Amino acid sequence: MADDDEEITHDSNGTKLSDGDSVTLIKDLKVKGTSVTLKRGTLVKNIRLTHDTAEIECNADKVKGLVLRTEFLKKA
């Protein structure tokens, strides 16, 4: 039986994500507070998991300290 306290983070396809993975955006995303739009297909490397299984932290080329929803990502 799996540990009930363990929370697993999944991408939009249901693939398990872990710290240090690379992900690709599946949708153009406007970044709040900036004029930057991250385009579909952008590769984001070295992600960090958060306490919320629906969000990850990462650094994109143009934006540092970014939090992205996992529903807009797929594992690269």
N, C-alpha and C positions, 0 to 999 in steps of 0.2 A: 504494500500500500504506500502511495506517495505521501510525502510530508505535506500536510495541509497549509503550513505556514509559508512554504516556498511559492513565490509568485514567478511565473514564467512570462517573459515578454515575447510577443509574436509580431511578425510583420503583417502586411496586408494579405499575404498568401498563406499565413499560418505557420511559417517557418520560424523556429526558435532563434532569438537574437541573444547575443552575449556581449560583454564588454570587449571592445577592440575590433568588432566586426565592421565591415564596410557595407553601406546601404546605398541604394539608388532611389531618387525621387520618382514617383509615378504620376505626379501632377505638378503644374506650375504653382508655386506658393509665394504670395506676397508677404514680406517680412514686416510686421507691425513696427512702427516707429522709424522706419527707414524708407528709402525709395527703391530698395533692392527687391527684385523678383528672382527667386531661385527657379530655374527652368527644369522641366521634366527631363529625366535622364542624368541629372547632376549626381556625381558620385561623392558621397560623404564618407570619409575614412575615420577609423578609430572612435566609434561611438561609445558613450557611457550610459549605462542603464540608470534609471531613477527609481525612487520608491513607488512611483505610479507606473503600472505596466503598460499604460497607453501612451507614454511619452519617453523620449530619449534625449540626452544632451549631446551636442556635437559642436564642431567648429567647421563652418563652410568657408570657401575661399574668400568671400566678401564679408561674412558676418561671423563674429566670434561669440561664444557663449550662447548658442542657439538651442532652443528646445523645440523638438519636432514631434508631432503625433505619429504613432506607428502605422496608422491607417493610410498614410501617404508614402510609405516606404516599402521597398522590397530588398531582401538580402542580395548583395552582389556576389 
